[in-house]
Amino acid sequence: MTPKYQRFADSAARLSGQCALMLGWRPDEFWAATPAEVSAIIEAANGPRQASGISRSELTQLLEQDNG
């Protein structure tokens, strides 16, 4: 099993590379940014993610089935 810190390092390296390509950031600029800032930049470039949850009516139907 891969330790968590290795998975984090892989993800951080990938994000750092994306920010370098998209924004021209150097590593120190990437590490100075907050996760919220990086997320906002990626979302602005790719468009917002759509929720993958269920609708209100689907939830109601499930609750009704569960409660009989």
C-alpha positions in Angstrom: 0.0 0.0 0.0 1.3 3.5 -0.9 1.8 5.8 2.1 -0.4 8.8 2.1 2.5 11.3 1.9 3.6 9.8 -1.4 0.1 10.3 -2.9 0.1 13.9 -1.6 3.5 14.5 -3.2 2.3 13.1 -6.5 -0.8 15.3 -6.5 1.2 18.4 -5.4 3.7 17.9 -8.2 0.9 17.5 -10.7 -0.9 20.7 -9.5 2.4 22.6 -9.4 3.0 21.6 -13.0 -0.5 22.7 -14.0 -0.1 26.1 -12.3 3.2 26.5 -14.0 1.7 25.8 -17.4 -1.5 27.8 -16.9 -0.2 30.7 -15.0 3.6 30.7 -15.4 4.0 30.2 -11.6 7.3 29.1 -10.2 7.3 26.6 -7.3 7.6 29.3 -4.6 4.5 31.0 -6.0 2.6 27.7 -6.1 3.5 26.9 -2.5 2.6 30.4 -1.3 -1.0 30.0 -2.7 -3.7 28.6 -0.6 -5.6 25.4 -1.7 -8.7 27.6 -2.1 -6.8 29.9 -4.5 -5.5 27.0 -6.6 -9.0 25.4 -6.7 -10.5 28.7 -7.8 -8.0 29.0 -10.6 -8.5 25.5 -11.8 -12.3 25.8 -11.6 -12.2 29.1 -13.6 -10.1 27.4 -16.3 -12.2 24.2 -16.5 -15.6 25.5 -15.5 -17.4 24.5 -12.3 -17.9 20.8 -11.5 -21.5 19.7 -11.5 -22.9 18.1 -8.4 -23.1 14.3 -8.6 -25.7 14.0 -5.9 -29.3 13.0 -6.2 -32.3 15.4 -6.6 -34.6 16.4 -3.8 -37.4 14.3 -5.3 -35.2 11.2 -5.5 -34.2 11.7 -1.9 -37.9 11.9 -0.9 -38.7 8.7 -2.8 -35.9 6.9 -1.1 -37.0 8.1 2.3 -40.6 7.0 1.6 -39.5 3.6 0.5 -37.3 3.2 3.6 -40.0 4.2 6.0 -42.7 2.1 4.3 
